C-alpha cells in the first residue's frame, strides 16, 4: 500500500513539474521556437499563418527585429530602383530575408508581393499577398491586395495564353523561317571553297557552283554577282529552298550514255560551311544505272 502511495505521489510531482515548465515559457519563447522551425522550412506557409495568428494574440505585439528592418529597407530600395528582372529578384531576396526573421510583418509581405509580380513570378506573388491579407484582416489595404491578386490572375491567364501560342507549330515554324531569312542575309555574297579548284557562292536565294580549273567556265574564273554567263548544267545554279536545297538534271551524250545528277546543298546552322551531296546515275545504252555518290564540304573563304 505504501509503495502504491509513493508511486502516485511521484507521478503527481512530475506532472506538477511539467505544467510549471510549460507555464514558464513566455509568448516570446514560443514565438522564437516557431521562427526556428520556419527557418528549417521557409516555404511552410501554414506555419507562417500560425505565427501570424499567434502574434496577433500577443500583448504587446512583438517588435520588428533590426535585422528584418535592415533587409526590408534594402529590398524596398532595390525594388524602387529596379530596371530589369534580375534587379527585382535581388529585391525579393531581401524581402524574403526580412519575413524569415519577422514572419508576421504584413508590410513586408505586401511589398514582396509587388516585387514578385514585377518579376512575373505570379504564383509566388499571390501567396505573398495572401499572407499580407491574413496579417491585415479587414483593412483597406487588404481590400487593395485582394484586388491586386485579381490583376495578377489576369496576367497569369494572358501569359499562359501567349506561351501556348508561342509553342504552337505555326509560331515555331514562323520563328524558324525568320531565323533562316536572317541567315540568308548574313551569308549573301559569301564564297565557299573546296580544295583549290571549286567554289560555291551565295547570291541572294541562289547557290552558284563553279569549277575554276576548267577553262570552259568563264575562262577559268568564277562569275561575279552580275555575270552568270558561261556556267553550264542545270544544277550549276541552285535555288535555295531552306537549309537543304535540292536540284537534279539529266544529260545525254552522243554515244547514248545518259547521266542524271541529284544535288543536295546543306547550309550549316551558323553559315560557316556548305555541304554538297552529289549523286550521279549513269545509264548505258541498255538503261542499266551505275550510281556514283560524292560529298564535299565547302568552307567559308574569308
Secondary structure as the mmCIF struct_conf table of DSSP 4:
data_model
#
loop_
_struct_conf.conf_type_id
_struct_conf.id
_struct_conf.beg_label_comp_id
_struct_conf.beg_label_asym_id
_struct_conf.beg_label_seq_id
_struct_conf.end_label_comp_id
_struct_conf.end_label_asym_id
_struct_conf.end_label_seq_id
HELX_RH_AL_P HELX_RH_AL_P1 UNK A 2 UNK A 24
HELX_RH_AL_P HELX_RH_AL_P2 UNK A 27 UNK A 40
TURN_TY1_P TURN_TY1_P1 UNK A 42 UNK A 43
HELX_RH_AL_P HELX_RH_AL_P3 UNK A 45 UNK A 55
TURN_TY1_P TURN_TY1_P2 UNK A 56 UNK A 57
BEND BEND1 UNK A 59 UNK A 60
HELX_LH_PP_P HELX_LH_PP_P1 UNK A 61 UNK A 65
HELX_RH_AL_P HELX_RH_AL_P4 UNK A 66 UNK A 80
TURN_TY1_P TURN_TY1_P3 UNK A 81 UNK A 81
BEND BEND2 UNK A 84 UNK A 84
HELX_RH_AL_P HELX_RH_AL_P5 UNK A 85 UNK A 101
BEND BEND3 UNK A 102 UNK A 102
TURN_TY1_P TURN_TY1_P4 UNK A 103 UNK A 104
HELX_RH_AL_P HELX_RH_AL_P6 UNK A 106 UNK A 118
TURN_TY1_P TURN_TY1_P5 UNK A 119 UNK A 120
HELX_RH_AL_P HELX_RH_AL_P7 UNK A 122 UNK A 135
BEND BEND4 UNK A 136 UNK A 136
TURN_TY1_P TURN_TY1_P6 UNK A 137 UNK A 138
HELX_RH_AL_P HELX_RH_AL_P8 UNK A 140 UNK A 166
TURN_TY1_P TURN_TY1_P7 UNK A 167 UNK A 167
BEND BEND5 UNK A 168 UNK A 168
HELX_RH_AL_P HELX_RH_AL_P9 UNK A 169 UNK A 187
TURN_TY1_P TURN_TY1_P8 UNK A 188 UNK A 189
STRN STRN1 UNK A 191 UNK A 194
TURN_TY1_P TURN_TY1_P9 UNK A 195 UNK A 197
STRN STRN2 UNK A 198 UNK A 203
TURN_TY1_P TURN_TY1_P10 UNK A 204 UNK A 205
STRN STRN3 UNK A 206 UNK A 211
TURN_TY1_P TURN_TY1_P11 UNK A 212 UNK A 213
BEND BEND6 UNK A 214 UNK A 214
TURN_TY1_P TURN_TY1_P12 UNK A 215 UNK A 217
HELX_RH_3T_P HELX_RH_3T_P1 UNK A 218 UNK A 220
BEND BEND7 UNK A 221 UNK A 221
TURN_TY1_P TURN_TY1_P13 UNK A 225 UNK A 226
TURN_TY1_P TURN_TY1_P14 UNK A 229 UNK A 230
BEND BEND8 UNK A 233 UNK A 233
TURN_TY1_P TURN_TY1_P15 UNK A 234 UNK A 235
BEND BEND9 UNK A 236 UNK A 236
STRN STRN4 UNK A 237 UNK A 239
BEND BEND10 UNK A 242 UNK A 243
STRN STRN5 UNK A 244 UNK A 252
TURN_TY1_P TURN_TY1_P16 UNK A 254 UNK A 255
BEND BEND11 UNK A 256 UNK A 256
STRN STRN6 UNK A 258 UNK A 267
TURN_TY1_P TURN_TY1_P17 UNK A 269 UNK A 270
BEND BEND12 UNK A 271 UNK A 272
STRN STRN7 UNK A 273 UNK A 283
TURN_TY1_P TURN_TY1_P18 UNK A 285 UNK A 286
STRN STRN8 UNK A 289 UNK A 300
#
